[in-house]
C-alpha cells in the first residue's frame, strides 16, 4: 500500500519522529513522508510512533492510498526531500 504521513510534534521530539519514519518511508517535505509500505511495517511504524509522541500534544496523520493509479503530484516552488518515490 502507499501512504502519506504528516506529523506535527513538539520540537523536542521532531528528530526522533523523523528518524523513525525514515526507516520506512521517504522524506518529501518538512513533516511529510510518503512511500510504499507493507501492512506489517505499517503496524511497526504505528507502534514506534505511539511510544515516541505525546498523545496530548502531538499529532500524526496517515493517509492510506490503496492504489496510486489515479494519483498525481504537482510541486509549486522549492522541491524538498527525495524524489525516490513519486505518486
N, C-alpha and C positions, 0 to 999 in steps of 0.2 A: 504494500500500500504506500501511497505518497502522503506525507504530512507536511504541514506548515506549522511551526511552533513559534509563538511570540511570548515574551516574558517582560514583566515589569517588577523588578525586585529591588530591595534595598541595596544601596551601593556596597555595603559590606559583603553581600552575597553574589554580586554580579559575576565576578571572575570564576567562582566555583560553579555557578549555574551554567555559564558559557562553556567552561571546560567539560562539564558533564554532558551537555548537549552535543558538543562537537565530537564526542566519541561515537555518536550515532547519526548525526546529521551534518549538513553543510551550512556554514555561516554565510548569510547573504546580505545582512544589513544589521545595524545596531539592534540588538534584542530580537532578531528574526533569523530562524534557521529553517531549512527545508530538506527533504530527501526521501528516498525510498527506505522503508524500514519494515522488518518482519513483525508479526504480532508479538512474538517472544521478546524481541528487542524493545518494542514499544512498551511492553509491560515492565521491563527492566528500567527503562528510562523514567517512566512514571514513578516507580518505587524510589529510584535515586533522587529525583527531584523532590518528592514528598519529604524525604529526610533532610534536604537542604533548605527548603523555603520555610518561611514563617507564614502559616496559613492565615494569620490575622493581618498581615501587612503586604504580602507578595501575591503576584498573580501570574499564572502560566496558562496560556490558551493553546490548545492543539486542534488544528483544523485537519480533518481526515478526508482526503480525496481518494475515493476508491479507484478512480481512473483519471489520468491526465489527458485523455484522448481529445477532449474538447476545451482544454485549458490553454491559455496563452499568458505570456508575461511581457509587460511593457515597462521599460525603465525610463524615467524622465530625470535628467540631472546626473549627478555623480554615481557611478557604479561602485558598490561596496561589496566586500566579501568575494567569495569564489563563484565561478560560473560552472563548476563541475556538473551540477545538476540543475537543469533549467526546465521549468514546467512546459 
